[in-house]
């Protein structure tokens, strides 16, 4: 924590120096003092807030405190990411300025005062001004993402065709949702109610939820059962757990408390009308044909836990021609599903699209793809398909920039072949 506070303080010092350099000739002494007072008041406020949040995050879930934490984190990122982007521009200008001073003094042996006068050229402030403009872009984007985009729910409809889908199931509709993180959404019951209405308007046969219903605690769901329980599907609702549902990111006073918390989360799925599939499968039958829905516990690349057991979940399903796998982390698809299991369709979540990036048509980019090559949308390898849902909720940063919360509507059809 001490190291974090030192880094924040140094960031503020460098940013303050750059701003003072830009306004030095434009402000009176009184206005300069006011600027300094406001800047350092804001800096002390963020440093104090960082200390408070570092203590709060280790406590048990309190919705009022959680809301304060998310508000602080959002503002913190909106202010400090632009500062970090601004500093290299100002630092580069300093290198040019003082490097030039040193060269002139050595080569021409001029006095320092004369060198300073010669270097008062407006083009040297170009880098600092550019840095200020450049840093304003993430500031505006992050604030906008917190106020407008985070509940801009988007319905994405996709038609998928399969050779081995039984004719009886052609036209099967699935709503795929993921990563609700309900503890982050306290106070936003109206917005989530709208999302539920959007889901029901699609009249799906099946609803599949691919994990992370909470951040850590079962009691995050208190007050939400009436709203979330209204999701309707003609055939059934099926779900799995995500990495956050196990409570692995909280310091529990005993293993027993952690186990009880997990058991309550499992019961919550049942209370919401979802069939929780933990390394298990369920079959759906129409007339004389059946398909299987497989659900595994969380399986991720380290440092994420690997509770999933795909072999156990697939036991006895050899005779079924078509299978749908629910697995939270898309890394699992490449590691254990692709070209290893007879599973035509896999549904995942987990990445959130990092809640930051570009997702317009075929243009897709986010820093999260450095860790997750399959991070959003549809991926096809031979006869196997993976769909990664970017999630409904959020965690950490309380917003989304360029990556909207999504309700995915999948229609499965028999592929038509022409002889």
Order of alpha helices (4+ residues) and beta strands (2+ residues): alpha-alpha-alpha-alpha-alpha-beta-beta-alpha-beta-alpha-beta-alpha-beta-beta-beta-alpha-beta-beta-beta-beta-beta-beta-beta
